[in-house]
Amino acid sequence: IDKENSRAKWFSVLLGATAELYNAQAIDVYLQALQFMVPPGDVEARLGDGSSPCFIPLQVAKELAVHAYDNSIPMDVRLQLQKRIVGLPSEAHVPDAVASSSSSLPDDGLHMVVSLDDVMDCVMSMWYEYQTK
């Protein structure tokens, strides 16, 4: 998958533009994962037009791995997803409130973030892999 276009790729899969991957349940998986990471009212503002990346805390992405799928997906698949997510490229992020404070908090304000699109790519790829077993 071309990481630059993974969001467009998954939308085309969800819309049935790529028949070889179409599964009617896929949209439910996608939306459930998206709602876990971004509140529904914030989706448009956070994702925008895709011209700039949307980052989420790595901790949220790790928790998503356990909650992304319905109960029909075994825990070992969820743990594999978590390993994939942890292996994604991540960046250190210091929230504005911590960065602007005069005290220096070495680790307290530091959060690792990952690309939402990379996480969604992992979620959907793993789900499709499981469906084809």
C-alpha positions, 0 to 999 in steps of 0.5 A: 500500500502506498502510505501517501494514499492509504486513506483514499485506498481504504475509502475506495475499498469501502465503497466497493470500487475494488471488488476483490476486497469488498466486504459489506462488514468492512465499513462497520470495522472502519467506523468503529475504529475511527470513532474510538480514536476521534470523537464523531464531532471532530472527524472533519476538523481532525482529518480535513482534506488529508493534506496534513497528517492526523496524529493520535496518541500511541496509547490510544492506538494500542488500546484500539487494537483490543477494541477494534474488532467485534467478539468474533475476532480472537484475542491473538489477532488483536494482539498481533494488531497491537504489535503492528501498531506499536511497530509503526513510525512514531513521533514525540509530541509535547502538548502546547500547555506543557511546552509553554509552561515555565517548568521543565517536565522531562517525561510527564508531558511527552507523548508518542503519537502515530499517524491515524492513517497508518493505524487505520491501514493496520486495522483494516489490513489485519481484518481483511487478512483474518477474513481470508483465512 
